[in-house]
Amino acid sequence: MSVLITGATGFVGGAVVQRLVNIGEHQVVAAVRKVSDQLPQAVQRVRVGGLSLDTDYTKALSGVDVIVHAAARVHVMDDDAANPLAEFRKVNVDGTLNLAKQAAEAGVKRFVFISSIKVNGETTTGKPPFSPDDTYQTTDPYGLSKLEAEQGLFKLAQETGMEVVVIRPPLIYGPHVKANFKKLMETVYKGIPLPLGAVHNQRSLVALDNLVDFIVLCTAHPKAANEVFLISDDEDVSTTQLLQKIGKAVGKPARLIPVPVGLMRFAAKLLGKADVAERLFGSLQVDSSKARELLGWQPVVSMDEQLQKTVEVYKRETAV
């Protein structure tokens, strides 16, 4: 089977490429902007433009059976675009559907789309965990662009017969993780005190190894066709518990001060950081039972195991 990966040098896409190469049963094709030394030698590189309405994927799609579409304009804090939704739509909707239409015309059998839990919403505080069949509550521009892409893909599937699989992960962590998760690791490792010792929320996360294992399963499993999946480690934790686990992984106890959450939420609101407060203090849980029951999937790594692996890579890269 020939599998084309977009975003092949990114956090998720790169890990999918490596897993497929390790399996050794697939022809692995990477659609890239420029030839990259980051990719294994066994990978066929096909240079294409950016993910846009005008990109021509003819060469990349030759002989391809399945696409794993991990490329996207990702969610960023403090987006300075004049119209963030329009910018997200150019890449995540128009670019995705352009690729999918060309894929269907080229005879690609399945399109695996890496979406986002932001399609479901921002929080489950006071509510049940998110499920694949929820009524969508997103108002986030990134989440809206992913929802519109999903809807366009399923419409295309009905029109062409190309199978579509949608995967909506929550926060992903693992080796080479960046952004806020990396900052948390750095803070705990340096022994900096944090006022997060009394947070009793519940959040679902997904280890990179678990997500990649599920993505690879969805490239071929017959029951995955035209389905939406929410995926997690099935091991929800509070912010306090997560920091304690990170501390265990780095070999230094997290220095956590038990400041009342209500006080911190109030301070965050005054500073215009209510969205940051919700990520730290609110709950976001997902129900991943569909993945287990329909596809027979189980996590391949525990949270503690993935955190240990993540910290080991972090220490090597930063020489700490």
Helices and strands as residue ranges (DSSP letters): E 2-6, H 11-23, E 27-32, E 44-47, H 58-61, E 66-69, H 84-88, I 89-95, H 96-105, E 110-114, G 117-119, H 141-160, E 163-168, E 171-173, H 179-189, E 205-207, H 208-218, G 222-224, E 227-230, H 239-250, H 261-270, H 274-281, H 289-295, H 303-318
